[in-house]
Each structure stands twice: as structure tokens, then as C-alpha cells.
Amino acid sequence: MPNFNSTGVPPHISRRAFAERLALAAAAPLLLGNLTPAPPLREAERGLGGEVQAAEPSTLAKTLAEAIRLRYGDRLSADDLATITRGIDGRLRAVDRLYQVALTNGDEPDFVFRAYRGEA
């Protein structure tokens, strides 16, 4: 087993392996998709009888998906492009919801960073 380390010291990682892991971490949201629970559907997104209707993606989402199709179209199927378009549209809608949150100048993050200066 080449990665076995009995000393307890963390193994050294090569620059190439680090770059591969960094690229994988950056691509994880795209590979995993949207794992957050979907928000409740509004009445406009429901049809008669309560069945769910698929919301039409925005023009911006379609344009961005078209750019992806032009670049990677030979590797993507129609289902892949539809999934990508829905993912882009979902993220754009989430950004719109984020912009709707009103913040004042005095709002701070949930935590405040303080540098450790040693024992006082």
C-alpha cells in the first residue's frame, strides 16, 4: 500500500496532486449540481390540480447554455444541455433572491475574526 503512513506525520503532496485536488474542489459544485433543497413552489409554478409545471429558463440562462453548447456541443447530449440550462437558471434565481436581502451598513457576518496573539 503506497500511501500507508505509520508515523502519523501527514504525507507530503506533490504540486501536481495539489493542483488536481484544487481543480476538483473548484469543479465540485458543477459536478454535484444543486444539493440544496428546492424552495417551495409558488402558485404561478403550479398548474391546475396542483401538478408542478417546469418553469421556463430565463433568457440569460439560455444564452449561457448556448455558449456552453457552442464550446462543448460535440460532447453533450440534448438532455445534458437541458440539465445544464436548468442548473444555470437555478443559480441565477438564487442570486436574484440573494440580492433581494436588504443589508444595512451596520450588518456584520455571523462571526468576527480575531487574530490569536498568544496567552494574555
Buried (B, 14 or more C-beta within 10 A) or exposed (E): EEEEEEEEEEEEEEEEEEEEEEEEEEEEEEEEEEEEEEEEEEEEEEEEEEEEEEBEBBEEBBEBBEEBBEEEEEEBEEEBBBBBBBBBBBBBBEEEEEEEEEEEEEEEEEEEEEEEEEEE
